[in-house]
């Protein structure tokens, strides 16, 4: 059963939709901060506010979207979120062309896109679980992971080049069009989709808003993994702007060197995503997730020792290669494990709660690490994050748990 086998036409359309929107997003990597700086002449405080507030407010807005998505057909929700992101992003080049673009508009659009991202991801996780048989989930998630790292490797350099040649709104328009194409692909999936229970409920119950978190925190397999992934993601993302300040400012690396340092190691994500299925087949899902989860925590500290020159550049690339390879293995196994252990009627709320918490935590930690770097130094802030992340493997699930569908099957036979 090879990783290259077909998972069917309907999965093919879902994968194609994911690929086109992911490439669009990576192409527009840092487009809003660049527009704020180049067009609106925003300072570092405003740029930081744009990054943090978009995530935090978007996460808050998305809190009721999880249960709302749960009780609706998932593919229409995905199309609606794609069209929402298309409309919001299209307003930016339109305003720019008319001379009306403002910082407030960029902030509002970033909030809308962040909230729509959470709703879309919640619906797409439930859609994937419905389209793909449980034994094929790891193959499907591996393909998504490989696509993600390919887009991360190619998108930002191409986007930066496009901005230089055609102007600052070019990649934003390309990102908008990618969501429109994604909506077309999702519509092309076709087939019937069952109507979830309570679709005709006039309003959400108060308890529905917290059901995702309640499900995660009372689940013996998901609870430790939740805290582990939230903290690891937060610590890695919080150090990104600090490392940029260190490399581009104090150490004097050129922007192309900085981009190269993070683009080339993305090949590790492709390698890891290809290895994940084979490693699980040989060693087991839980063992691979635990080992990769431990190994991915060992790299961040190395970034605190970067120095000027070629040696420093090679150090960053080596550290990022190791980190991204481990993430390439861990992420599809983790995504599959999470779906395996989540009841079908809880997927959207669980994924939404997970994503809301992750985005809010990342926003808070990014702001805190910026403050910490200002009080101490960028190198010290990175070192503290590197030391803290070493403790996160303690939060990984220590014991294997039976997937939800196996537990349900066992119950039905007792």
Beta strands, then each sheet from edge to edge (+ up, - down):
end
